[in-house]
């Protein structure tokens, strides 16, 4: 659909040259995370194995009940306390503005772990919604002891293939590589969980979307500092200590071709996993986000600089981008009046306190009178019209399920439209009672 030569967006652009193609930013973020997670061997193996473990634990009511009983023990609370003891010193309601990116990332990671500890089960991995995978990894970290205990019980009580699979998963979860990858991926993806929800909000515009994504990208890049890794290594050691597992590095060789082997032969386990797992995953996530979120509509995003709280960002370069993008929507006279309107627009809010200035493009459009600022009003209107994603139409798809199910796939368009109108205007309809309908069909002798 998005092909530049024969795709649907190309055909629409040919028919309507002024139409702007915008790929759903939430889907783009999913593609970036999918590319980053499948590009690192240890991370790809982690998700494959977690999918198998969660599916195995959720296969049958007996296993689910067994896991719930084990999850109610105090061992999970102790492990959760160990995993969240660092980075929780800040007040959750009032975060310090001067808080550095490392503590901010750990704070998000710890909050996700605490949410996972409240879940009764470990959710299965969603194949499409990568943001939900943070919840699965967080729940697995918080309930690591319960998962191990449940697998041991299944291995002791079962025979054949279930016993073999349970024993395989136990050995897998006892490996240091699995524990390290789990902690690292959960920490990095926790930066993007909130961004995904923001991109799906109805009031989000394209400028806010790029600003939030760039903020998350810079936080992930700042996590490359040694302080973040030292705290993560403490979490890894906490899981190993709780389960009696020593976090050691795998056997290395001088010439290694089938797995990462960066660093010297005498490096510690901490340095090995930092160089071969932590740094490569951070670099890959940042690279994918930068590649996927290239600023293709600089002029459109520059329109956010017209919001009064962002007027100090309105540089000559932004004005040039505005004219290049919105020139096709403006007449020659309107384009020449843009500079003078910007000067008057700045003067209007020069003496207004910062707290009283419009903070969003919607508020700015309300304050912008089309009589006095026709060009700026038109630019803000177009800017607000361009969608960030396709979640709104997908919400309508979900609502359509109420009318047309898989068992009613042969319904024609006229009947579907009629049922939809009846459902929308159900409050203004006079629906007859069933007995009145039967009474009109024939003379019943009662």
N, C-alpha and C positions, 0 to 999 in steps of 0.2 A: 504493500500500500504506500510506503514511503519512498519508493524508487524514484530517482531523479530523472530517469528517461521515460519509463513506461508505467510508473506507479500512479496510484489514484491522485496523490497530491500534485503530480506533474500535470495531469489532465485538468484538475480543478484550477491550477495556476494558469494554464493556457486559456481556459474559458473566462476566468476572472483574474486578471493580472494584479489587481489591488489586494487580493486575498493573501493572507500571511499564513504560511504553514508552520505550526508549532507542535513538535513532538511532545507528548505528555511527559512532563518533568518527573513525575513519580515513576513512570515506566522507565525513563532514562536512568534514574538512580538505581532501579532494580537491575538494569542491564549492566551498569557499572560495577555493582557489588557482585553480580554473577560472574562477570569477567575476572574480577580480582580474586574471587574465591576458587574458581576453577583453574586459575593460572599458577597457583602454588600447590605443589603435590601434597604437602602435609595438611593443608586446609581442605583440599578436595577430598582426601581420604577421611578427614574428620567428619564432614557432612555425610558422606556415604555411610560411614559406620554409625553415626548418630541416628540416621534414618532407619537403619536396620534394628538398632537397639530399641528405639521408641516404638516401632511397629511390633517388635517381639513382645515387649511388655504390655502393649495394649491389645494383644491377640487373645481375647477371651475374658469373660467376667471373673474367672478364678484368679488369673494373673493380676487383674486390676485390683481385686480385693486384697490380694496378698501384698501388693505394693502399697496400698493405702494403709494397711496395718503397720508395715515397716516404716512408712513415712511419718507416722505419729510418734516415733521414738524421739528421745532427747539427743541422739547422736546428730541428727540433722540440724537442730538448733545450735549445737556446739560448732559444727562445721560452718554454718552460716555466719555465726559470730566471728569466727576466725577469718573468713573471707571478706567481711565488711568492716573489720576493726580499723582499717586505714581509709582515710578519705571521707569519713563521716563526721568530722568535727564541725563542719559548717552547718548552720541552721538551714533546714530544708525550706522553710517558708521565706527566709530572707538571705539570699546568697550574697556574699561580698563581691562588690564589683571589681576589686583588685585581685580576686582569686586567680591563680595562674592556671594555665590550660591543663597541666598534669593533674592537679587536685580536682579540677572540674570534670575531667574525663573519668577519674576514679569515682567521683561522686555519682555520675550517671551510671557507671558500671555497678556500683554497690546498690543503687536504687533498683536496678533491673534484677539483681540477685535477690533482694528482699521481696520483690514481687513474685519471683519464681519460687521462693520458699513458701509463699502462701497458697500456691497451686496444689491441688490434691494429686495431680498426676504430672508427668512430663509430656507436654503437648507434642504431637507428631510434627515433623517438618513440613511446612507448606511448600509445594514445588514452585510456586510463582511469587508469593509474597515474601521477599527476603527480609523485610522488617520484622516479621513474626518469628524469624529464626533466632533473633536475640532472646525472645522469651523462652524458646526451647532450650537454648544453651544455658541461660540463667537458671532455669528450673533444674537442669541436669547438674549444674555446679552445686546448687543448694541442696540437692537430694542425692548427691553422689554416693553416700553411704547406704541409703535405702535402695538405690538401684543395684549396687553390688550385692547387698543382702538378699534382695529378691531373686537375682540371677542365681545365687548359690542355692536358694531353696528350690528353684525350678530344676536346677541340675541334680539335686538330691532326690527329688520326688518324681522326675520324669525319666523316660527311656527313649532310646532311638535318637531321631533327629532333634527334638526339642532339647534333650540333654546335651547333645553335641554342640548345638548353637549357643546354649547358655554358657557352657564352659569356654567356648571361643570368645564370647563377649566379655567374660570375666578376665581372661588373659589379655584381651585388648585394652580394657579399662585400667589394667595394672601397668601398662607401658608408660614410661615418661613422655614419649612423643605425643600420645593421645592427650594427656593432662596438659602439657604445655600448649598444644594447639587449641585446646578448648578454652583455656584462660585467655590466651592472646586474641583469638577471634571474637570472643564475647566482649572483651574490652574495646576493641576497635569498632565493632559494629554497633556498640551502644551509642556512639556519636551520631549515627544515622537514623536511629529509631525515631527520635523526635522530629527530625527533618522530614521524614516520610509523611508523618501526620500533618505537618504544616503545609506540605505541598498539596495535600488533599483537602485543605480547608476551602470553603466557599469564598472567603474574603481575601484569599492570597492572590497577589498579582505577580506578573513576571519579574519585576524588579525585586520584590521580597523573596521570590523563589531563588534567584541567583545569589542574593545576599546570604540567605540561610545556608545554601549549599557551599558557598565559598567559606563561610564561617566554620562549618563542620570540617571542610577540607583542611583549613589552617590548623584547627585543633588536632586533627589526626597527624598532620605534619609535625606539630610541636611535640607530640607524644614520642617522637623519636629520641627525645632527651633521655639521658641515663637515669634520671630520677624516676620517670614513669616505669622503666623496666625494673628498677630495684624493687618498687612496690608490687609490681606484677609477679616478680620472682618470689616475693614473700607469700603471695596467694598460692602460687604453685607449690611451694614448700609446705603450706598449711594442708593442702589436700594430700600430699605425700605423707606427711606426719600422721594425719588422721587415719590413713589406711595402711600405714606401715610400709610405704613404697619409697625407695630411695630414687631420687631424681638424678639419673646418670645419663651421660651422653652415649649415643650408639658407637659401635666400633667404626673407626675411621681408617682410611688408607691414604697412601700418598697420591695415587691416581684414582679418583672416584668419578664414575660416569652416571650412575643410576640413582643417586640421591645427593642432597646438598652436603658439601664438605669444605666450606670456607673456613679460614682461620688456620692457625698452626696446630701441630699435633699435641702440644702441651697445654692447650687452653682448657679452662674449667668448663663444667657443664653449663654454668650460667652464661659464660661467654659464647659457648657453642650455639645454644638456643637463641641467644640475642642476635647473633650474626646470621644464622641460617633460617630462622623462623620469624622472629619479631620484625627485624628491619626489612626483609623482602616483602612481607605482607603489607606493611605500612606503605612502602614505596609503590607497590602494585595498586593499592586502593587509591592513593593520591593520583597516580598516573591515569587510571581508568576514569576517575571523576573529571580530571582536567581534559581528557580526550572527549568524553561524552558531553560535557557541559561547556563546549567552546561557545564563546559569545558570538552567535550568528546574527543577533538582532541588537547590535550596539545602540543604534538610534532609538529603538523601541524601549530598551532598558534605560537609556538616558532620560526618558520622559519622567522618570521618578525624581529626577533632580528638580522638577518643577513643584514638587510638594514642599510647602513652606519650611518644614523642619530640615529639609535637605538642600535648601537654596544655596548654601555655602559650597556645595559640590558642583554647582553649575559653572563649569569652566568653558573656555572658548572651544575646546575639543568636543565637549558635550553638545554645545550649540551647533557645531558642524555636523555631528552625528544626527542631531534632531532634524536638521534641514535635509540631510541626505535621505533619511528614512521617510519622514512625513512630507517631503516635497511633492510626492505623487498625489497626496490627499489635499494639498493646499494650492490655491491659485497663486498667480505671480504676485498680486498685491498682498495677499495674506502672508506669503513668505517674506516679503520685505518689511511687513509690520511686526514680525516676530521679535526682532531685537528691541524695538521700542516697548512692546508689551512686557517683555521680560524685565526691563528696567522699571516700569511702573509696578509690576508684580512684586519685585523685590522691595521697592519703596513702601508698598502697602503693608508689608509685614516686618519692616525694619524696626519699628518701635513696639511691636507686640511681644510680650514675654514668651519664652520658649514653651512653657507649659500650656499656653493658650493657642499656640499655632496648630493648624491641622497637621496631623501626624500620618495620615493615610491619603492615598490618591482619591478615595471616595469623598473624604472630608474636603480635600482641596477642590474637587470638582463642584461640590455644593457651594463653597465660598467664591468660586470663580464665576462671576456674572458674564454670561455670553454677550451682553450688550457692551461691556467695557473691555472685556478680554476675549474676543471671539476666537482668536487663533489658539491661545492657551487652552481654552475650553474644548476646542475640537481635538487638540492633541491629547488632553487628559481623557476625553471620552473614548478615543480610539485605543489608548493605552489600557483602559479598564475593560474594553471589549475583548481584547486578545486573551484567550483562556490560557491557564497554566497547565491544565491536564484534562483528561477525559473522564474524570471521576463522576461528574454530574450526570452525563449521559449513561454511565454504567450504573449509577443509582437507579435511573429509570428502567434499565434492563432488569434489575432485581425486583422492582415493583411490578414489572410486567409478568413475573412468575406467578403472581396471584391470579392472573387471568388465563395464561397460556402455559400449561405444563407439558412435560414430555408425552403424557398420555393424551393430550389434546392438540397434537401437532398439525392435524389436518384442518384446523379452524381457518376459514378464509378471512380476508382483510375486512370485509364489511361487518361480519359478526364480531371480530376482534375490536374494531373501532366502536361498535355499538355497546359492547360490554364495558369498554373503557369509559365511554361517556356516561353510562349508567352508574359506574363506580365513582366517577369524579363528581357528578351532580346528584348523588344519592340522597342528600339532605333536602333537596327541593322537589323530589319526586313523590308522588302519591302511590305507594306500592299497595296493590289490593291484597286482601287476605286470601289464603288458599281456599277457604270454604266458599268465598264469594265467587272465585273463578269456577269452581265445580258447580255452583248453583246456576250460573249463567249457561252452562253447556247443555243442560237438559232439565226436565221436570222430574225431580226426585220425589218419590213417595216415602216419606219418613214416618 
